[in-house]
Amino acid sequence: MARIAVIGAGMGAMAAAARLAVAGHRVAVYERASTYGGALGGFARDGFSFDTGPGLLQLPAVYRDLFIKTGKQPLEDAVELTQVEPAVRHVFADGTAVDLPNARRAGIADALDAALGEGSGAHWSAFMNRAREAWDRTRRPLLEEPLWPNWRILADREPYPAVVRRRMLRKDLSATTLREVAALELGGDPRLVALLEQYALASGLDPRTAPASAAVLPYMEQTFGTWAVRGGMRELARAVYERCLQRKVAFEFDAQVARIVEKDGRVAGVELAEGRVVEADFVVAGVAPGVLDELLPGRALRAEDSVAPQSALPSRLTVFLALRGARPGDAPHRTVVHAADREAELASLFGEGTAVAERPTVTVLRPDDASVVPDADHEAVTLVVTVARGARVTDADMERVMGAAGQAVPGLRDRLLWHEVRTPSDVADATGADGGSVPAPALAAASGRLLHPSNSTLVPGLFAVGGWSHPGGGLPHAGMSGALAAGLIVEGPDFRGSQ
């Protein structure tokens, strides 16, 4: 039985802790904050409850597997999952709206034909068939296996089978970026282009430079579905935390780790800010890259030819709205209100511009959940906007966000009781990520710049989990990072992932 110290109580760290405890190890978690969940936090006021992190869950199979592997109680006994219907409503810049059904490919094609015109569904379905090939080629190495030592194979090979456009006397055309996929393969409809590019934007990626392999993002959502958790996604964090307690994982909150202790060239424990040293045979760190470097100053954590840690990614602006009046029964759980000028929005995020575009893309979450409001005569709404890292949000920015959200929530301003804003600086305070950057999921191609560092490090006994390590950001990816780190500790460096 090994002694294992886990730094941080985020979702990836807790997933690793539960699996390691079941394997017979003595696990203790040290969290600098006063609670668990990491980015999957919550905010409550006056009987209203909101998620500070993701509001919906994809690939629930990741957490179902965690619960199966760590005890007899299945995930659905710990939280109430509901497949939202429709999965999402898109409101495009020209005012066109379309409701896309949940995990029904044929239904999505029919909805696109009805809203955007005959042939739209066929274009999208053909794209999704190619996206499936990219998914099949990358699912195991990007989600289910430790990062390959020869990771450059993933970096240099584009798994998306782009359509080749033959041209007389000129070089053939084929897409290498998501922007080019949208332009060359979706029939020229700007609304289909916006639909595809939004998946990159929601992950903090620039569709102009994101590889064609980013096609797996819409494929994952539209194939495996989108799920809500009764009480909010914070309930999923609670369930994982309680599973850890059931497996005898110890937690210390308000416990800042000051450094990782080494002895004879390998980890020997952690030292807390109070000066106490906790001995450990292994250390699992669920922290941002810069934070991990500070815990072992002057120590190389990765080989020079390994994947470089990401950092300069966009952040999130989240706005919580307490509204008077009941939620309409026909309101979708999620509405994406697209930007009036996507190029200006991309410039504000990835180039020169204001913190928030003139009319940004806003995701509006309206959960049909009586447990998040004080009574049936009120509604809790969350607005999410991808913004530049470190952005300072002004009153004018908020006016633009609220104006866009009004297209999804009629009478929004008249119904507003109060609102709370969570800015990139708040994200930075909660996660330690520079500028409040939010990690993106790992993607193949793009010379490896969208891969994440391996869960193992050059320091024997030290492993990394969470969104800033393989396989990257997102709730499913966090859960998989925990599984991979635990597998590497339990089975050793020859561990090759779940079968």
Phi, psi and omega per residue, in radians:
M1 nan 2.117 -3.132
A2 -1.642 2.682 3.012
R3 -1.626 2.208 -3.057
I4 -2.211 2.197 3.058
A5 -1.800 2.224 3.128
V6 -1.938 2.191 -3.137
I7 -1.689 1.976 3.137
G8 1.742 2.574 3.134
A9 -2.069 0.667 3.022
G10 -1.283 3.122 -3.036
M11 -1.156 -0.708 3.109
G12 -1.157 -0.716 -3.136
A13 -1.146 -0.751 -3.141
M14 -1.209 -0.616 3.087
A15 -1.078 -0.724 3.091
A16 -1.158 -0.742 -3.093
A17 -1.064 -0.788 -3.129
A18 -1.099 -0.748 -3.129
R19 -1.179 -0.676 -3.138
L20 -1.208 -0.638 3.118
A21 -1.145 -0.705 3.113
V22 -1.118 -0.533 3.122
A23 -1.327 -0.005 3.043
G24 1.768 0.141 -3.111
H25 -1.608 2.759 3.088
R26 -1.647 1.964 -2.965
V27 -2.032 2.323 3.049
A28 -2.264 2.364 -3.110
V29 -1.912 2.323 3.130
Y30 -2.060 1.998 -3.044
E31 -2.088 2.227 -3.095
R32 -1.226 -0.474 3.115
A33 -1.459 3.133 -3.092
S34 -1.623 0.053 -3.112
T35 -2.621 3.073 -3.112
Y36 -1.687 3.009 2.994
G37 1.887 -0.371 -3.127
G38 1.038 -2.189 -3.127
A39 -1.165 -0.319 -3.125
L40 -1.540 1.196 -3.091
G41 -1.752 -3.047 3.136
G42 -2.479 2.757 3.071
F43 -2.360 2.302 -3.120
A44 -2.311 2.464 3.092
R45 -2.814 2.326 3.029
D46 0.937 0.597 3.122
G47 1.527 -0.053 3.074
F48 -1.686 2.492 3.095
S49 -2.253 2.449 -3.094
F50 -2.409 2.660 3.000
D51 -1.556 2.352 3.066
T52 -1.569 -0.191 3.104
G53 -2.025 -2.608 -3.121
P54 -0.962 2.450 -3.123
G55 -1.715 -0.159 -3.125
L56 -2.433 2.787 -3.087
L57 -2.035 2.309 2.967
Q58 -1.940 2.767 3.139
L59 0.837 1.011 3.104
P60 -1.057 -0.266 3.112
A61 -0.994 -0.504 3.129
V62 -1.077 -0.781 -3.116
Y63 -1.435 -0.472 2.984
R64 -1.072 -0.735 3.116
D65 -1.112 -0.724 3.109
L66 -1.002 -0.796 -3.092
F67 -1.243 -0.630 3.084
I68 -1.115 -0.737 -3.052
K69 -1.368 -0.246 -3.072
T70 -2.031 0.155 3.105
G71 2.878 3.035 -3.062
K72 -1.416 -0.439 -3.106
Q73 -1.305 2.086 3.126
P74 -1.264 2.885 -3.123
L75 -0.987 -0.740 -3.062
E76 -1.164 -0.268 3.026
D77 -1.435 -0.287 -3.100
A78 -1.725 -0.557 3.104
V79 -2.419 2.710 3.104
E80 -1.708 1.940 -3.126
L81 -1.720 2.434 3.095
T82 -2.349 2.261 3.062
Q83 -1.390 2.001 -3.029
V84 -1.258 2.537 -3.129
E85 -2.465 2.126 -0.050
P86 -1.213 2.902 3.113
A87 -1.132 -0.672 -3.080
V88 -2.896 2.569 2.944
R89 -1.896 2.292 3.062
H90 -1.869 2.248 3.033
V91 -1.977 1.947 -3.031
F92 -1.519 2.988 -3.032
A93 -1.075 -0.501 -3.134
D94 -1.517 0.080 3.127
G95 1.645 -0.201 3.095
T96 -1.104 2.426 3.111
A97 -2.207 2.562 3.095
V98 -2.521 2.333 3.040
D99 -1.710 2.150 -3.136
L100 -1.771 2.168 -3.139
P101 -1.182 2.857 -3.034
N102 -1.554 2.045 3.008
A103 0.990 0.675 3.056
R104 -2.307 1.661 -3.030
R105 -1.024 -0.772 -3.134
A106 -1.129 -0.690 3.127
G107 -1.140 -0.621 3.095
I108 -1.124 -0.766 3.115
A109 -1.067 -0.737 3.127
D110 -1.116 -0.720 -3.132
A111 -1.130 -0.677 3.126
L112 -1.185 -0.708 3.088
D113 -1.050 -0.775 -3.087
A114 -1.167 -0.645 -3.058
A115 -1.583 -0.628 -3.005
L116 -1.902 -0.199 3.138
G117 2.025 2.614 -3.121
E118 -0.972 2.373 -3.135
G119 1.763 -0.381 3.140
S120 -1.091 -0.753 -3.134
G121 -1.109 -0.674 3.135
A122 -1.146 -0.727 3.095
H123 -1.062 -0.782 -3.107
W124 -1.189 -0.714 -3.134
S125 -1.111 -0.699 3.118
A126 -1.133 -0.693 3.070
F127 -1.088 -0.758 -3.113
M128 -1.148 -0.552 3.060
N129 -1.117 -0.677 3.085
R130 -1.248 -0.628 3.084
A131 -1.085 -0.600 3.110
R132 -1.085 -0.655 3.100
E133 -1.122 -0.730 3.100
A134 -1.099 -0.705 3.107
W135 -1.086 -0.836 -3.113
D136 -1.063 -0.578 -3.105
R137 -1.381 -0.404 -3.009
T138 -2.065 -0.160 -3.047
R139 -0.980 -0.894 -3.092
R140 -1.179 -0.914 -3.098
P141 -1.168 -0.417 -3.094
L142 -1.727 -0.270 -3.107
L143 -2.211 -0.583 -2.915
E144 -1.970 -0.123 -3.115
E145 -2.184 2.624 2.972
P146 -0.992 2.671 -3.133
L147 -1.027 2.266 -3.115
W148 -1.062 2.432 2.997
P149 -1.011 -0.615 3.069
N150 -1.647 0.951 -3.050
W151 -1.083 -0.291 -3.131
R152 -1.147 -0.339 3.021
I153 -1.083 -0.730 3.070
L154 -1.187 -0.621 -3.070
A155 -1.230 -0.621 -2.982
D156 -1.721 -0.211 -3.112
R157 -1.868 2.167 3.100
E158 -1.516 2.001 -3.080
P159 -1.392 -0.235 -3.111
Y160 -1.384 2.173 -3.111
P161 -1.443 1.369 -3.063
A162 -1.085 2.554 3.063
V163 -1.212 2.340 3.107
V164 -1.650 2.186 3.108
R165 -1.750 1.960 3.132
R166 -1.368 2.411 3.141
R167 -2.356 2.403 3.120
M168 -1.161 2.198 3.013
L169 1.096 0.192 3.102
R170 -2.353 2.847 -3.120
K171 -1.105 2.419 3.083
D172 -1.064 2.623 3.130
L173 -1.865 2.415 2.963
S174 -2.682 2.635 -3.024
A175 -1.345 2.407 3.006
T176 -2.085 -0.268 3.099
T177 -2.129 2.880 3.110
L178 -1.134 -0.622 3.077
R179 -1.044 -0.738 3.139
E180 -1.224 -0.625 3.039
V181 -1.021 -0.819 -3.135
A182 -1.069 -0.718 -3.075
A183 -1.289 -0.642 -2.995
L184 -1.672 -0.330 -2.954
E185 -2.150 -0.020 -3.073
L186 -1.983 0.333 2.991
G187 1.351 0.134 3.054
G188 1.461 0.022 -3.139
D189 -1.344 2.074 -3.091
P190 -1.092 -0.404 3.127
R191 -1.298 -0.672 3.040
L192 -1.152 -0.647 3.069
V193 -1.053 -0.822 3.133
A194 -1.091 -0.688 3.122
L195 -1.022 -0.825 -3.127
L196 -1.205 -0.805 -3.069
E197 -1.135 -0.456 -3.129
Q198 -1.096 -0.518 3.136
Y199 -1.144 -0.654 3.062
A200 -1.185 -0.806 -3.096
L201 -1.033 -0.743 -3.126
A202 -1.113 -0.435 3.100
S203 -1.631 0.106 3.132
G204 1.373 0.403 -3.105
L205 -1.941 2.587 3.090
D206 -1.513 1.988 -3.113
P207 -1.085 -0.325 3.121
R208 -1.260 -0.418 -3.115
T209 -2.141 -0.238 3.103
A210 -1.089 2.412 -3.094
P211 -1.163 2.799 3.091
A212 -1.011 -0.436 3.131
S213 -1.090 -0.244 3.057
A214 -1.116 -0.116 3.029
A215 -1.008 -0.364 3.122
V216 -1.183 -0.345 -3.111
L217 -1.162 -0.944 3.048
P218 -1.159 -0.570 3.138
Y219 -1.063 -0.788 -3.109
M220 -1.065 -0.785 -3.114
E221 -1.174 -0.821 -3.009
Q222 -1.389 -0.273 3.127
T223 -1.643 -0.769 -3.040
F224 -1.755 -0.120 3.003
G225 1.595 2.959 -3.133
T226 -2.200 2.310 -2.994
W227 -2.199 2.528 3.007
A228 -1.875 2.703 3.089
V229 -2.001 2.209 3.115
R230 -1.061 2.278 -3.077
G231 1.590 -0.104 -3.140
G232 1.740 2.840 -3.102
M233 -1.130 -0.325 3.063
R234 -1.016 -0.494 3.115
E235 -1.142 -0.539 3.070
L236 -1.159 -0.725 3.085
A237 -1.078 -0.727 3.107
R238 -1.053 -0.757 -3.113
A239 -1.098 -0.734 3.132
V240 -1.183 -0.705 3.089
Y241 -1.043 -0.803 -3.138
E242 -1.169 -0.592 3.061
R243 -1.110 -0.683 3.075
C244 -1.059 -0.779 3.130
L245 -1.077 -0.701 3.114
Q246 -1.094 -0.518 3.131
R247 -1.602 0.237 3.040
K248 1.236 0.470 2.992
V249 -1.305 2.317 3.111
A250 -1.623 2.468 3.126
F251 -2.145 2.392 2.941
E252 -2.158 2.040 3.109
F253 -1.691 2.874 -3.018
D254 0.928 0.652 -3.098
A255 -2.091 1.618 -3.109
Q256 -1.391 2.142 3.043
V257 -1.430 2.154 -3.107
A258 -1.548 -0.613 3.118
R259 -2.816 2.790 3.019
I260 -1.650 2.272 -3.066
V261 -1.563 2.344 3.069
E262 -2.009 2.645 3.035
K263 -2.635 2.218 3.131
D264 0.964 0.648 3.022
G265 1.490 0.061 3.087
R266 -2.402 2.908 -3.111
V267 -1.137 2.555 3.130
A268 -2.264 -0.020 3.124
G269 2.593 -2.826 3.122
V270 -2.349 2.623 3.041
E271 -1.932 2.217 3.136
L272 -1.479 2.814 -3.098
A273 -1.043 -0.476 3.139
E274 -1.289 -0.168 3.135
G275 1.823 -0.173 -3.128
R276 -1.300 2.368 3.086
V277 -1.829 2.237 3.117
V278 -1.913 2.083 -3.135
E279 -1.315 2.503 3.134
A280 -2.699 2.590 3.079
D281 -1.490 -0.489 3.093
F282 -2.399 2.619 3.037
V283 -2.204 2.274 3.076
V284 -1.987 2.085 -3.049
A285 -1.892 2.055 3.060
G286 -1.883 1.133 -3.051
V287 -2.308 2.901 3.105
A288 -1.174 2.747 -3.038
P289 -0.977 -0.817 -3.122
G290 -1.109 -0.612 3.125
V291 -1.158 -0.753 3.138
L292 -1.095 -0.701 3.115
D293 -1.068 -0.651 -3.127
E294 -1.213 -0.420 -3.134
L295 -1.355 -0.327 3.071
L296 -2.357 1.155 -3.063
P297 -1.055 2.382 3.099
G298 1.357 0.040 -3.106
R299 -1.837 2.232 3.070
A300 -1.266 2.131 -3.131
L301 -1.616 -0.396 -3.075
R302 -2.449 2.659 3.105
A303 -1.133 2.734 -3.089
E304 -1.078 -0.508 -3.106
D305 -1.701 0.297 3.122
S306 -1.526 3.022 3.111
V307 -1.119 2.316 3.140
A308 -1.398 2.446 3.093
P309 -1.074 2.456 3.054
Q310 -1.465 2.699 3.087
S311 -2.676 -0.794 -3.003
A312 -1.448 1.061 3.104
L313 -1.885 2.744 3.134
P314 -1.081 2.966 3.125
S315 -2.005 -2.890 3.133
R316 -2.268 2.446 2.904
L317 -1.839 2.146 -3.135
T318 -2.115 2.317 -3.115
V319 -2.178 2.204 3.102
F320 -1.741 2.249 -3.096
L321 -2.066 2.160 2.996
A322 -1.720 2.042 -3.037
L323 -2.008 2.452 2.956
R324 -1.410 2.591 -3.121
G325 1.704 2.525 -3.085
A326 -1.273 2.667 3.030
R327 -1.221 2.220 3.091
P328 -1.055 2.459 -3.093
G329 -1.114 -0.434 -3.111
D330 -1.674 0.146 -3.139
A331 -1.283 2.293 3.073
P332 -1.230 2.658 3.106
H333 -1.098 -0.678 -3.078
R334 -2.303 2.291 3.027
T335 -2.221 2.318 3.040
V336 -1.855 2.002 3.080
V337 -1.689 1.959 -3.000
H338 -1.373 2.669 -3.134
A339 -1.129 2.570 3.062
A340 -1.212 -0.577 -3.113
D341 -2.351 1.676 -3.075
R342 -1.120 -0.643 -3.122
E343 -1.114 -0.705 3.094
A344 -1.153 -0.644 3.116
E345 -1.126 -0.782 3.127
L346 -1.116 -0.631 3.099
A347 -1.113 -0.660 -3.138
S348 -1.205 -0.474 -3.102
L349 -1.562 -0.717 -2.947
F350 -2.097 0.127 3.123
G351 -2.581 -2.475 3.124
E352 -1.578 2.333 3.120
G353 2.950 -3.046 3.130
T354 -1.396 2.988 -3.138
A355 -1.114 -0.645 -3.135
V356 -2.258 2.361 -3.109
A357 -1.100 2.880 -3.101
E358 -0.960 -0.749 2.944
R359 -2.458 1.680 -2.974
P360 -1.355 2.908 2.942
T361 -1.283 2.190 -3.093
V362 -2.177 2.228 3.012
T363 -1.663 2.193 -3.077
V364 -1.941 2.105 -3.139
L365 -1.889 2.143 -3.128
R366 -2.225 1.376 -3.056
P367 -1.138 2.410 3.037
D368 -1.566 1.351 -2.961
D369 -2.575 1.876 -3.088
A370 -1.152 -0.306 -3.084
S371 -1.374 -0.138 -3.098
V372 -1.843 0.121 3.120
V373 -2.277 2.738 -3.117
P374 -1.183 -0.544 3.124
D375 -2.869 3.124 -3.045
A376 -1.251 -0.142 -3.125
D377 -1.704 0.307 3.104
H378 -2.415 2.821 3.132
E379 -2.389 2.449 3.062
A380 -1.856 2.144 -3.094
V381 -2.188 2.421 3.092
T382 -2.084 2.332 3.066
L383 -1.919 2.375 -3.141
V384 -2.260 2.270 -3.136
V385 -2.321 2.304 3.000
T386 -1.338 2.175 -3.109
V387 -2.290 2.895 -3.139
A388 -1.118 2.524 3.091
R389 -1.034 2.410 3.140
G390 1.272 0.148 -3.074
A391 -1.101 2.418 3.022
R392 -1.713 2.034 -3.021
V393 -1.569 2.166 -3.093
T394 -1.700 2.985 3.060
D395 -1.074 -0.644 3.116
A396 -1.130 -0.677 3.074
D397 -1.047 -0.779 -3.130
M398 -1.105 -0.634 3.092
E399 -1.081 -0.697 3.134
R400 -1.184 -0.708 3.128
V401 -1.121 -0.794 -3.140
M402 -1.148 -0.626 3.105
G403 -1.111 -0.734 3.099
A404 -1.165 -0.720 -3.130
A405 -1.112 -0.484 3.126
G406 -1.069 -0.370 3.092
Q407 -1.263 -0.353 3.114
A408 -1.749 -0.442 -3.112
V409 -2.183 1.583 -3.138
P410 -1.012 2.431 3.125
G411 1.235 0.420 -3.043
L412 -0.961 -0.891 -3.037
R413 -1.137 -0.652 3.136
D414 -1.223 -0.442 -3.097
R415 -1.577 -0.188 -2.973
L416 -1.250 2.146 3.013
L417 -1.542 -0.877 3.108
W418 -2.840 2.890 3.070
H419 -2.481 2.687 3.063
E420 -2.208 2.511 -3.064
V421 -2.076 2.355 3.044
R422 -2.043 1.986 -3.008
T423 -1.739 3.028 3.054
P424 -0.969 -0.565 3.115
S425 -1.169 -0.585 3.070
D426 -1.182 -0.675 3.087
V427 -1.105 -0.736 3.132
A428 -1.087 -0.729 3.131
D429 -1.106 -0.654 -3.071
A430 -1.347 -0.577 -2.990
T431 -1.974 -0.340 -3.067
G432 1.440 -0.003 -3.129
A433 -1.317 2.339 -3.105
D434 -1.019 2.183 3.112
G435 1.218 0.140 -3.102
G436 1.325 0.354 3.125
S437 -0.979 2.529 3.116
V438 -1.989 2.188 -3.077
P439 -1.166 2.508 3.099
A440 -1.639 2.736 3.049
P441 -1.153 2.630 3.125
A442 -1.171 2.447 3.101
L443 -2.354 2.561 3.086
A444 -1.360 2.959 3.128
A445 1.242 -2.744 3.132
A446 0.985 0.540 3.127
S447 1.036 0.338 3.081
G448 1.485 0.088 -3.065
R449 -1.268 -0.237 3.090
L450 -1.904 0.242 2.910
L451 -1.487 2.911 3.127
H452 -2.150 2.683 -3.115
P453 -1.012 2.633 -3.124
S454 -1.038 2.711 3.071
N455 -1.210 -0.439 3.049
S456 -1.577 2.789 -3.131
T457 -2.278 3.095 3.086
L458 -1.290 -0.255 -3.134
V459 -1.582 1.960 -3.130
P460 -0.949 2.281 3.116
G461 1.593 -0.116 -3.137
L462 -1.841 2.243 -3.137
F463 -2.304 2.687 -3.103
A464 -2.078 2.460 3.076
V465 -2.341 3.003 3.084
G466 1.697 -3.102 -2.992
G467 -1.118 -0.365 -3.104
W468 -1.618 0.078 3.039
S469 -2.155 2.995 3.135
H470 -0.980 2.292 0.130
P471 -1.776 0.433 2.985
G472 1.760 -2.882 -2.993
G473 -1.391 2.765 -3.138
G474 1.965 2.596 -3.099
L475 -1.032 -0.810 3.098
P476 -1.058 -0.713 -3.108
H477 -1.159 -0.642 3.094
A478 -1.084 -0.784 3.107
G479 -1.064 -0.687 3.120
M480 -1.210 -0.600 3.118
S481 -1.091 -0.666 3.091
G482 -1.117 -0.711 3.120
A483 -1.122 -0.702 -3.101
L484 -1.221 -0.777 3.129
A485 -1.101 -0.747 3.123
A486 -1.105 -0.713 3.121
G487 -1.100 -0.686 3.131
L488 -1.164 -0.585 3.117
I489 -1.318 -0.786 -3.054
V490 -1.267 -0.758 -3.031
E491 -1.793 -0.205 3.118
G492 1.595 -3.112 -3.032
P493 -1.131 -0.237 3.104
D494 -1.471 -0.012 3.119
F495 -1.044 2.304 -3.076
R496 -2.084 0.258 3.075
G497 1.695 3.028 -3.139
S498 -1.219 2.588 -3.115
Q499 -1.869 nan nan
